[in-house]
Amino acid sequence: MATATKADVKKWPNNKEEYELHHVIGAGATAIVQSAYCIPLKERCAIKRINLEKCNTTPEELGKEIHAMSQCNQENVVSYYTSFVVKDELWMVMQLCGGGSLLDIIKFRIKQGEKYRHGVIDEITLATVMKEVLKGLDYLHSTNQLHRDIKAGNILLSEDGSVLIGDFGVSAWLADSSTNSRGEKVRHTFVGTPCWMAPEVMEQVAGYTYKADIWSFGITAIELATGTAPYHKFPPMKVLMLTLQNDPPGLDTGVTDKEQYKAYSKDRDHIRKYLLSDLSHVQQAKPKRVPGSSGRLHKTEGGTWEFSDDEMDKNSEEGKLACNDESRTPRVKEASPVEEEETAAPVPEAAPAVGSTPLNFVLRLRNTKGELNDIKFEFTRGQDTADSISRELVEADLVDGKDMIVVAANLQKLLDSDENTKNVTFALNSTGNVNEKQDEKALHGFAQLSLLD
């Protein structure tokens, strides 16, 4: 139920001089968040400063984010107070969550080493925190809103320990959506972070509903227990394939030591004993999609995707499950040996090199409908190459084939640049709508690649 807070009934000023900016809480490619103090109200707050020149986001899209936040009034959702423009920045004044995020806690505990090897956050704490997240999600869904990016990094803590859902950068309102055959409001845009993304969001066939957030909620629970999301070692395109090809991941997905998370097994046994006692006749479903046999990623005639057998570790849990099914989905087109030699890059090793830290990138560009999309992916030095990442984006129809070389070149440019260079904007070779005026600032005919902090 929505609850009014003391801050809700106050009128927050829309003047820069009425605020004192303090330390930086977080920073990204196009925005920073700082703690602040509102002088007339004598209240602490957070201010998200969005660089309007760098973010290449239309006023309409920014308006949607502001609208989404302004409509929320619930104790488990970060409160929005006001917003105003300061020179080339949009300042969004919000509730201060001084306790950081759950991701901060995960990172801190992982640094402790062996102490948290068998579980980063214990089961009781995990259940307590996620119950609060569910309250926030239930509120959002009751107001026809999807969050679409639920993960540990977007679950914030106030100084009194309250749990709040934040970051509405990719949120959406179902009121603006289409309707499926069952009369349910659905969305069709490809947004979110791959490891936490629901299969229906990846497929882009029948659209998706509130259930997409529930999938991400489940992945987040695994993240809190193990410290990482399932398939986190793989490039984004392979994450999509593993998610689509296999049963929903669990605590033991990708784990070599099956005893590592045995501390969490008590409740699983309880569920099997008391909740599934009448479901013994239910058989495990076979994976709907299986690896192909071409040595590359292909789109099938049914619009789905497949990886080759040699790109999957057959000894892994997901590999055994997928390879046990003898059925094979036909490919759209068989690649000739010459074409294979000219275009296919060597498949990178599945696991990153010891000591390597994945770099997080986001590629922002417009799709064929002219809508801005953010494509997030990781790059691990010694494992990935700019060419292989760019090729995966093309083969997944996220980037036009004409832009493969220019995307790879600019990715390499960022990798080779000094640490102060965080983004690069470049012209695309694909023409898109020939009648559309090219605009670098609005990314019409251009794309922006950013290295996230």
N, C-alpha and C positions, 0 to 999 in steps of 0.2 A: 504494500500500500504506500502511496506517495506520502511523504512527511515534509512539512514545512520546517525549515531551519531558521535560525536567527538571521543568517546571511540572506535568505530568500526574500525577506520583507524589507530589506534595506535597498536604497537606490545607490548603485555603485557608479562613481563618476566616470565620465568618458574623456578625461583629460590627463595627459601624460604627467603633468606637474603634480597631480594628486597622488602619485605613487612613488615609492622608493624601491629601486631594483636592487636585489641582493644577489646571492650566488646562483650559478647555473646548475639546474637540476638535471637537465638532459639536453642533448643537441643532436640534430640530424643534418641532412643535406640542405634543407630549405628552412628550417625553423630551430629555435632554441626555446627552452622553458626555464624561466627563472623564478625563484621565490621572490616575493615582493611584499610591501607593506602599504596598505591604503591609509593615507594620512587622515582624511576627514572621518573615516569610519573606525580608525584604529584597529584594523583587522589585517591579519596576514593572509596572503593569497598566492596564487601562482599565475604567471603571465606567460602565455605562449606567443612568441614573437615570430610571425611568419613573414619571410622576405618575399614580397609580392613579385619582384623581378626574377628571382631564382626559381620559385615554385612552379611557374608556368601553369597555374591553376586559374580557371576562369572565375569571374565574380559569382557566376551561378553555382559553381561547384563549392566555392567557399561558403556561399550562402546556405547551401544544403547542410554542410557540417555545422555551421552556427545554429541553423534551425533545429537540427537533431539534438544538439546539446541544450538549447534553450527550452525545449519541450520536456526535458527530463527533470523530475523532482522526486527522487527516491534515495534512501540512505546508502544504498550500495552502488550508486552511479555518481560519478564525479559531477559536481554542480557547476553550471556555467553561470557567470554573473553578468558580463557585458563585453562588448568589443568596440574597438575604434581604430582608426588609421593614424599612424605616426610616420610621416614622410613616406618611405617605400615599404613600410611594414604594417601588417595587421596585428594588433595586440588583442589577444583574447584573455580576459580575466576569468580565472577559474578557482575552484576550491583547491587549497594546498594539501597535498598528500605527502607529508614530511617523512613518512616511513619508507619511501622508495617503492620498488615493485617486488613481486615474488621472484622475478628473474634475478634481482640483486641478491636476494637471500640464497638462491640456488648457486650463483657464482661464488659467493662468500664461502658457502659450505663445501663446495667442490674443491676449493683451494686448501681445505683442511686435510685433503688426502684420504687415506684409508678409512678414517673415522666414519665417513658417510658413503662408503662404497656399497653397502647393502641397503641403501635407502637414504635419499637426501632429506626428505620431509616425512616424518613418521605418519602412520595411517590416521591416527586420531586428529592430529593437527591438519592434515590434508583434508579430511572429511569436514572439519570445522570451517576451514577456509572456503572450500568449494560449495558448502551449503550457502554461504553468504553470496558467492558468485551466482548461484542459481537464483537467489532472490532478485538480484539485479537483472539477470537475463529474463526472468519471468516478467518483470516490470517492463523491460524493453519490448518484449514480444507482445505483451498486453496492449501496448501503444502502437502496434504495427511496425515496429522497428527491428531490423536485423543489425547486429554489430559487425559480423563478418571477419573479425580478426581477433578472436578470443585466444589468448596465450598468456604465459606467465609474465611477459614483459608489459602487458596491458592490464594487469591486475595490480592495483596500487593499494598501499597501506597508509592510513593516516597515523598521526603520532600516538593516538589512543588505541591503535590496533584495529580500527575499522577497516573492512575490506571493500574496495570500490573498483568498479569497471571504468577504465578510461580509454583515451585515444579513439575518437570517433572519425578518424581520417577516411575510413572506407565504409562507414555505416550507410545504411540505406533504408528508405521508408517503403513499406509494402503498398502503401496507398498509391504510389506512382508505378506499380508493377502490373504485369499482365496476369491473366488467370489461366490455370491449367484445366484439364478435362474434369477434375474433381471439384472445381470451383475454388481452389486454393490460390491465394496470391503468390506469385513466384517471381524471382529475379533471374536475369540471364547474363549478368556481367561477370567477368573473370577477375575477381579481386580476392585478396587475402594473402597469407603466407603459406607456401606449398606444404610444409610438414604438418600444418594444422588444418589444411583445407579438406573439406568434405568431398567425396567422390562425385556427387551430383554437381558441385561447383566446377570441378575439373572437366566433366563431360560436356557441359554446355548443351545439353540436348533438350531435356524437359523442364529446365529451370530448377530452382531450389527454394525452399521455404525456411521456417525457423529451425528445422532439423539440422541445417548446416551449422548453426551455432552450437547445437548440442553435440555434434561430432567433434568440433573444435574444443568443446568443454571436456570431452573424454580424453582427447589427445593431451590437453593441458594437465589433466590428472596424472597421466603417465609421465609427463615432463616433470611434475613436482616430485614424483616418487623416484625417478631414475636420474633426473638432472638434465635430460635431453628429450626431444621429441623423437618418435620412431623414424627411422630412415634419415636421420640428420646427417649421416656421413656421406650421403649421395648427392649428386647434382640435382637441381630442381626438376629437370625433365624426368629423371629416373625416379624421383620421389612420386611424381604423378603416376608413372607406370606401376610401381610397386603398390601404391594405394588402390589403383583400379583393378589390378590383377589378383589381389589376395583378400583374404578375410580381414576384418578390422584388426588392427595391431593391438597387442597387449603388453604387459610388463616385460615379458620374455622375448619380444620381437627383436631380433638382431643380437641377442645376448648369447655369448658362448657358454657362460656358467649359469645353468638353469637354477642353481641354488642361491644365486646372488640376491634375489629379492624374495626369499622364502619368508621373510618377516611379514609380508603382505598376504600370505597364503591362507591365513585363518579365515578371513571373511569370504574368500573364494570357495573354500570348502563348505562354509556355511550356506552359501548360495546354492552350490551343487546339491547339498543334502536336503535343504528345506524348500528352496524355490524351484528347483528343477527336478524334483522327485517324480513328477507326473509327466515329464517330457523325455523319458528315456527312449521313446520311439523316434525322436527327432534326430535326423542324421546331419552331419556336417556338410554344408553346401560346398560344391566344387567351385573353384575360382571361376568367375564369369569371363575373365580374360586371361590369356596365357601368353608366354613369350613366343616370339616368331622364330624364324630360322634363317634370317637374311644377314645377320651381323649388324643390322642397323635398326633405327626406330622408324616405324611405318604407321601410317593411318590406314585402317581397314575400310572395306566398303561400307561397313555399318557406322562409320564415323568415329570408331574407337581407336586406341593406340596399342602397339605391341613392341616389346624389346626382343632382341635375339637371345637365344639360350646362352651364348657365350658371354653375354654382358651381365648375367646373373650368377651369383655364387650358388651352385646347386647343393652345396652342403649347408646353406643357411636355411632357416625355418621357412622363409617365404619362397626360397628357391625350390625346396623339396615339395612344398604344397603346389606350386605352379607347374612344376615339371612332371608331377605324377599324373596329370591329366593329359591324355594322348591326343586330345582334340587340338586342332590348330586353326586359327582364324586366317583366312586368305588375305594376302596383301593386295593393295590396289595395283601396284606395278612392280614387276621384278627388276631389280637394278642390274644392269649389265656389268661384266667385270671391269670394262674400261671406265664406266661411270663410277663404279665403286672405288677404283684406284684413284680417280681424280678428285673425288669429293669426300670420301670417308676418312676421318681422322682416327688414329689408334685409340682404342677404348682406354680411358684412364683407369688406374687402380681404384678399387671401390673405397678403400680406407685411406684417409690422408696420412701423409708422412708423419713420423713421430715428431712431436714438438710444433707442428704446423698449426696455425690458427686460421680458420676460414675467414675470408673477407666478405662482407655483406654489400651487395650492390642492388640498385634499383634502376631499371630502365623505364623511363616514362616516354610514351609515344601514343599516337592516336591509332585506333583500329580502323577497319574499313568503313565503319559507320561514323567516323569522325569523333568518337568518344575517347577521352584520355584514359589510358590504362597504366598502372604501375606493375611491372614484372620484377619481382624480387628473386634474387638468386645468390648463391654462395660461390666463392672462388677460393680454392685451396692451392697455394703454390706447391709445385712438385707433383701435383695430381691433375690439375686442370690446365688447359691452355685457352687463350682467347679465342682461337679458331674453333675448338671443340664446343665451348659454351655457346658461341654464336651459331654454330651449326645445329645444336640442339634446339635453340629458340626458333630457328627457321623450320626444322623438321616437325616441330609442334605447332606450326602455323601461328606462332606468336609474333614472328618477325617475317617480313616479306623477303623472299629469296634474293631479290636484287640488293637488299641491304645487308646481307651476311658479311661481306668484306668490310664495309664501313663500320658496322657494329663491332666486329672483331678488332679493327684498327684502333677504334677509340677506347675499347676496353683495355687493349695493350698500352695505349697512351696513358690511361689513368694508372695502370699498374707500374709503369716506368717513371711516373712523375713524382715530384717531392711530396712530402706528407701534407703540405698546405693546399694542394690541389685536390678538391673533393668532388668536383663535377665538371662535365664537359657537354656542351651542346653542339650538335653537328647536323648537317643537311643529309637527308635520306635520298637514295637513288630512285626509290619507288615514287611514282607520281601521285598515286591516290586519286583524288578527284581533280581532274584536269582543270575544272572551272574554279577551283578553290585557290584563293590568294595565299602565296607562301608567306608565313609569318613565324619568324624564329622565336619571338617572345611567347606566342600562344601555341607553339609547336605544331603549326600547320606545315607539313613538309620537313619538319625537323624532329629530332629526338634528344632527350637529355639522359645522360648516364651519370649516376651519382654513387660515390662510395660512402656508405653509412658508417657512423662512428660506433 
